[in-house]
Amino acid sequence: MATDLKLPDYTIDYRPTVISINNFDQLKTAVEAYAAKYQNLAVSTSTEKEAKASRAELRKLKTALDDKRKEIKKKYAEPYEVFAKQIKDLEATLDASINPIDSGLKELEEHQRQTRLEHVTALIAEMAPNYHVESNEVEIDPTWLNKSTSKKKVTEGIADVMGYIKKKHDDLETGINAITKYAQAYNIDPAGWIDQLKQGQDVNYLIQAIDNQVKRNQEAQQKAEAQAAAEKVNQVQKGDQTIDKTTGEVVSHSVVLKITTTIPEMNLLKAYMDNKGIQYERVGG
């Protein structure tokens, strides 16, 4: 069984800058001896109770050492706590003057920033017509509002941004014209392609896409014409009706319609009928 272990008596001499343990060598020897005594303690079912008791005794010694450390730490910190409080009180006295000044400076800086923002906004509005852009298209660069940024630099920055926006407008207009003419040359509505252009799609890509669409339309038209030709071999025309010679079924008949609409819509109708293989002819006019 483990005996009731006690540390040798020792005292602490404490001064603000010196902490020393009296009889440290004796204390160290005792601790090392206790540790060595139980270092190779075999733990088994038969020694379980003794092992737990030994562990408890060793932990009690460790706790005693740590309690002493905490005690000295608290005493050692007391002079500092007094000193720290005195300094904090002095800092608070200064803060009573610093804080109002700091708040005033922040308010002044914000007011100056708003004034610079108004000047920049007015300058943008003044310059926008010269570049044929809208004021709200120009995103204000935060550096334009810095006190250190000169008016010349702000003006140059705004001019660069507006020039870039103007170029984008011109490029878009050129692209719209190109897509419109190309699509209309094939009787295709350009609206959908223009929407893609406005969303950032490349002009060359869209022209290639239109070519692909035209090719698909032509293939569909050829297929429809071939099918119509094949069917026509087995059909006979009687008046305004087309009749299947095998079944006697009326497969189509002719009607006369008068359609009034805009030219673009008429082109769309024509493209639809061409795509579906619907036969038509122009009457009069």
BADOPA-929380 format. One record per residue (C-alpha): x, y, z; chain; residue number from 1; residue in one letter. Coordinates in nm, 3 decimals, decimal comma, padded with zeros to 5 digits. Layout:
// residues N
px/py/pz/kette/nr/rest
X/Y/Z/A/NUM/a;
...
// end
This chain:
// residues 285
px/py/pz/kette/nr/rest
00,000/00,000/00,000/A/1/m;
00,114/00,355/-00,072/A/2/a;
00,215/00,560/00,229/A/3/t;
00,086/00,912/00,307/A/4/d;
00,333/01,124/00,111/A/5/l;
00,426/01,474/00,216/A/6/k;
00,656/01,730/00,063/A/7/l;
00,941/01,862/00,277/A/8/p;
00,871/02,198/00,434/A/9/d;
00,985/02,486/00,217/A/10/y;
00,928/02,856/00,207/A/11/t;
00,921/03,117/-00,068/A/12/i;
01,111/03,442/-00,053/A/13/d;
00,923/03,677/-00,275/A/14/y;
01,043/04,011/-00,403/A/15/r;
00,909/04,203/-00,705/A/16/p;
01,187/04,080/-00,932/A/17/t;
01,311/03,766/-00,756/A/18/v;
01,136/03,435/-00,686/A/19/i;
01,346/03,164/-00,525/A/20/s;
01,261/02,829/-00,366/A/21/i;
01,439/02,758/-00,040/A/22/n;
01,557/02,399/-00,002/A/23/n;
01,497/02,347/-00,376/A/24/f;
01,756/02,069/-00,397/A/25/d;
01,589/01,879/-00,113/A/26/q;
01,248/01,934/-00,274/A/27/l;
01,374/01,815/-00,610/A/28/k;
01,534/01,507/-00,457/A/29/t;
01,211/01,415/-00,281/A/30/a;
01,000/01,461/-00,594/A/31/v;
01,240/01,256/-00,805/A/32/e;
01,246/00,982/-00,541/A/33/a;
00,866/00,963/-00,528/A/34/y;
00,847/00,956/-00,906/A/35/a;
01,113/00,686/-00,931/A/36/a;
00,945/00,476/-00,665/A/37/k;
00,631/00,434/-00,870/A/38/y;
00,779/00,465/-01,218/A/39/q;
00,782/00,093/-01,290/A/40/n;
00,471/00,001/-01,095/A/41/l;
00,310/-00,296/-01,268/A/42/a;
-00,062/-00,256/-01,323/A/43/v;
-00,273/-00,569/-01,322/A/44/s;
-00,598/-00,698/-01,181/A/45/t;
-00,428/-00,789/-00,857/A/46/s;
-00,254/-00,449/-00,820/A/47/t;
-00,535/-00,231/-00,954/A/48/e;
-00,636/-00,097/-00,611/A/49/k;
-00,277/-00,019/-00,513/A/50/e;
-00,209/00,145/-00,852/A/51/a;
-00,509/00,377/-00,814/A/52/k;
-00,400/00,473/-00,463/A/53/a;
-00,045/00,543/-00,582/A/54/s;
-00,173/00,755/-00,867/A/55/r;
-00,389/00,953/-00,626/A/56/a;
-00,095/01,018/-00,393/A/57/e;
00,129/01,133/-00,678/A/58/l;
-00,143/01,358/-00,815/A/59/r;
-00,187/01,508/-00,468/A/60/k;
00,182/01,598/-00,464/A/61/l;
00,154/01,751/-00,809/A/62/k;
-00,152/01,952/-00,702/A/63/t;
00,033/02,079/-00,395/A/64/a;
00,317/02,203/-00,614/A/65/l;
00,077/02,369/-00,859/A/66/d;
-00,122/02,534/-00,581/A/67/d;
00,196/02,689/-00,450/A/68/k;
00,280/02,814/-00,799/A/69/r;
-00,062/02,976/-00,833/A/70/k;
-00,031/03,136/-00,491/A/71/e;
00,303/03,295/-00,576/A/72/i;
00,183/03,401/-00,920/A/73/k;
-00,110/03,585/-00,764/A/74/k;
00,113/03,765/-00,515/A/75/k;
00,370/03,839/-00,784/A/76/y;
00,101/03,994/-01,004/A/77/a;
-00,045/04,219/-00,735/A/78/e;
00,210/04,502/-00,774/A/79/p;
00,161/04,493/-01,150/A/80/y;
-00,217/04,510/-01,116/A/81/e;
-00,185/04,822/-00,901/A/82/v;
00,054/04,973/-01,153/A/83/f;
-00,168/04,878/-01,448/A/84/a;
-00,474/05,037/-01,288/A/85/k;
-00,286/05,359/-01,227/A/86/q;
-00,178/05,370/-01,592/A/87/i;
-00,531/05,293/-01,715/A/88/k;
-00,667/05,576/-01,502/A/89/d;
-00,417/05,815/-01,655/A/90/l;
-00,502/05,691/-02,006/A/91/e;
-00,872/05,742/-01,936/A/92/a;
-00,800/06,102/-01,839/A/93/t;
-00,631/06,157/-02,176/A/94/l;
-00,908/05,972/-02,364/A/95/d;
-01,159/06,219/-02,223/A/96/a;
-00,989/06,480/-02,442/A/97/s;
-00,884/06,257/-02,731/A/98/i;
-01,226/06,107/-02,807/A/99/n;
-01,416/06,432/-02,878/A/100/p;
-01,133/06,550/-03,104/A/101/i;
-01,128/06,214/-03,282/A/102/d;
-01,505/06,225/-03,338/A/103/s;
-01,484/06,580/-03,468/A/104/g;
-01,208/06,490/-03,714/A/105/l;
-01,404/06,189/-03,841/A/106/k;
-01,712/06,404/-03,897/A/107/e;
-01,502/06,662/-04,078/A/108/l;
-01,339/06,395/-04,297/A/109/e;
-01,680/06,250/-04,387/A/110/e;
-01,811/06,597/-04,472/A/111/h;
-01,506/06,662/-04,691/A/112/q;
-01,553/06,324/-04,859/A/113/r;
-01,917/06,402/-04,936/A/114/q;
-01,811/06,738/-05,079/A/115/t;
-01,555/06,566/-05,302/A/116/r;
-01,821/06,314/-05,407/A/117/l;
-02,053/06,597/-05,510/A/118/e;
-01,772/06,758/-05,711/A/119/h;
-01,687/06,429/-05,884/A/120/v;
-02,054/06,360/-05,960/A/121/t;
-02,092/06,708/-06,109/A/122/a;
-01,776/06,661/-06,315/A/123/l;
-01,907/06,331/-06,451/A/124/i;
-02,237/06,494/-06,548/A/125/a;
-02,046/06,774/-06,720/A/126/e;
-01,818/06,540/-06,917/A/127/m;
-02,072/06,270/-07,010/A/128/a;
-02,229/06,448/-07,312/A/129/p;
-01,885/06,493/-07,469/A/130/n;
-01,842/06,116/-07,476/A/131/y;
-02,206/06,037/-07,559/A/132/h;
-02,249/05,830/-07,244/A/133/v;
-02,488/05,845/-06,950/A/134/e;
-02,364/05,965/-06,612/A/135/s;
-02,501/05,657/-06,437/A/136/n;
-02,284/05,434/-06,656/A/137/e;
-01,971/05,568/-06,485/A/138/v;
-01,875/05,384/-06,167/A/139/e;
-01,695/05,616/-05,929/A/140/i;
-01,344/05,502/-05,841/A/141/d;
-01,293/05,535/-05,461/A/142/p;
-00,949/05,688/-05,524/A/143/t;
-01,119/05,986/-05,690/A/144/w;
-01,254/06,079/-05,346/A/145/l;
-00,915/06,077/-05,175/A/146/n;
-00,793/06,414/-05,049/A/147/k;
-00,454/06,347/-05,208/A/148/s;
-00,599/06,291/-05,557/A/149/t;
-00,572/06,602/-05,773/A/150/s;
-00,858/06,729/-05,988/A/151/k;
-00,642/06,672/-06,296/A/152/k;
-00,598/06,307/-06,207/A/153/k;
-00,970/06,269/-06,135/A/154/v;
-01,057/06,428/-06,470/A/155/t;
-00,817/06,198/-06,652/A/156/e;
-00,958/05,896/-06,472/A/157/g;
-01,316/05,989/-06,564/A/158/i;
-01,211/06,050/-06,925/A/159/a;
-01,050/05,706/-06,945/A/160/d;
-01,361/05,537/-06,810/A/161/v;
-01,592/05,728/-07,042/A/162/m;
-01,369/05,654/-07,339/A/163/g;
-01,388/05,286/-07,258/A/164/y;
-01,768/05,300/-07,225/A/165/i;
-01,797/05,491/-07,554/A/166/k;
-01,586/05,230/-07,731/A/167/k;
-01,810/04,953/-07,596/A/168/k;
-02,114/05,142/-07,727/A/169/h;
-01,954/05,186/-08,069/A/170/d;
-01,847/04,823/-08,086/A/171/d;
-02,197/04,712/-07,992/A/172/l;
-02,357/04,936/-08,253/A/173/e;
-02,117/04,807/-08,519/A/174/t;
-02,192/04,451/-08,415/A/175/g;
-02,568/04,509/-08,421/A/176/i;
-02,547/04,650/-08,773/A/177/n;
-02,337/04,358/-08,891/A/178/a;
-02,563/04,095/-08,735/A/179/i;
-02,879/04,269/-08,859/A/180/t;
-02,759/04,288/-09,219/A/181/k;
-02,626/03,933/-09,216/A/182/y;
-02,943/03,785/-09,068/A/183/a;
-03,176/03,980/-09,295/A/184/q;
-02,978/03,865/-09,598/A/185/a;
-03,102/03,514/-09,515/A/186/y;
-03,453/03,629/-09,413/A/187/n;
-03,378/03,551/-09,048/A/188/i;
-03,508/03,765/-08,761/A/189/d;
-03,196/03,926/-08,606/A/190/p;
-03,357/04,005/-08,267/A/191/a;
-03,246/03,689/-08,089/A/192/g;
-02,893/03,717/-08,221/A/193/w;
-02,874/04,082/-08,118/A/194/i;
-02,983/03,989/-07,765/A/195/d;
-02,693/03,744/-07,747/A/196/q;
-02,458/04,015/-07,874/A/197/l;
-02,574/04,252/-07,599/A/198/k;
-02,505/03,981/-07,344/A/199/q;
-02,142/03,975/-07,455/A/200/g;
-02,133/03,709/-07,726/A/201/q;
-01,872/03,751/-08,000/A/202/d;
-01,984/03,881/-08,343/A/203/v;
-01,788/03,619/-08,536/A/204/n;
-01,937/03,344/-08,323/A/205/y;
-02,289/03,471/-08,393/A/206/l;
-02,227/03,495/-08,767/A/207/i;
-02,111/03,135/-08,765/A/208/q;
-02,421/03,042/-08,564/A/209/a;
-02,640/03,216/-08,823/A/210/i;
-02,464/03,019/-09,097/A/211/d;
-02,539/02,700/-08,908/A/212/n;
-02,904/02,801/-08,872/A/213/q;
-02,929/02,880/-09,242/A/214/v;
-02,776/02,543/-09,324/A/215/k;
-03,027/02,364/-09,103/A/216/r;
-03,313/02,560/-09,262/A/217/n;
-03,192/02,473/-09,611/A/218/q;
-03,158/02,107/-09,522/A/219/e;
-03,509/02,108/-09,378/A/220/a;
-03,638/02,284/-09,690/A/221/q;
-03,469/02,033/-09,919/A/222/q;
-03,607/01,746/-09,716/A/223/k;
-03,956/01,891/-09,729/A/224/a;
-03,932/01,950/-10,104/A/225/e;
-03,807/01,597/-10,163/A/226/a;
-04,091/01,457/-09,955/A/227/q;
-04,343/01,674/-10,138/A/228/a;
-04,206/01,562/-10,474/A/229/a;
-04,231/01,198/-10,372/A/230/a;
-04,586/01,245/-10,256/A/231/e;
-04,680/01,440/-10,569/A/232/k;
-04,604/01,138/-10,788/A/233/v;
-04,895/00,959/-10,622/A/234/n;
-05,126/01,259/-10,627/A/235/q;
-05,369/01,408/-10,875/A/236/v;
-05,496/01,766/-10,892/A/237/q;
-05,871/01,819/-10,918/A/238/k;
-05,969/02,182/-10,907/A/239/g;
-05,825/02,338/-10,594/A/240/d;
-05,778/02,000/-10,425/A/241/q;
-05,489/01,756/-10,427/A/242/t;
-05,604/01,392/-10,393/A/243/i;
-05,402/01,081/-10,307/A/244/d;
-05,456/00,840/-10,598/A/245/k;
-05,420/00,534/-10,376/A/246/t;
-05,647/00,629/-10,085/A/247/t;
-05,863/00,894/-10,245/A/248/g;
-05,782/01,121/-09,949/A/249/e;
-05,771/01,496/-09,999/A/250/v;
-05,417/01,575/-09,886/A/251/v;
-05,424/01,949/-09,954/A/252/s;
-05,621/02,226/-10,109/A/253/h;
-05,558/02,580/-10,212/A/254/s;
-05,707/02,887/-10,049/A/255/v;
-05,663/03,256/-10,119/A/256/v;
-05,572/03,474/-09,820/A/257/l;
-05,522/03,847/-09,800/A/258/k;
-05,269/03,924/-09,529/A/259/i;
-05,195/04,274/-09,406/A/260/t;
-04,894/04,315/-09,179/A/261/t;
-04,555/04,480/-09,149/A/262/t;
-04,268/04,389/-09,378/A/263/i;
-04,061/04,230/-09,096/A/264/p;
-04,358/04,019/-08,988/A/265/e;
-04,426/03,924/-09,351/A/266/m;
-04,065/03,810/-09,380/A/267/n;
-04,110/03,598/-09,068/A/268/l;
-04,426/03,443/-09,216/A/269/l;
-04,245/03,371/-09,541/A/270/k;
-03,955/03,209/-09,355/A/271/a;
-04,200/02,995/-09,157/A/272/y;
-04,384/02,874/-09,469/A/273/m;
-04,055/02,804/-09,644/A/274/d;
-03,937/02,603/-09,344/A/275/n;
-04,261/02,402/-09,335/A/276/k;
-04,268/02,342/-09,710/A/277/g;
-04,594/02,534/-09,757/A/278/i;
-04,644/02,636/-10,119/A/279/q;
-04,754/02,991/-10,190/A/280/y;
-04,749/03,245/-10,468/A/281/e;
-04,778/03,618/-10,488/A/282/r;
-05,103/03,745/-10,638/A/283/v;
-05,105/04,095/-10,783/A/284/g;
-04,896/04,392/-10,663/A/285/g;
// end
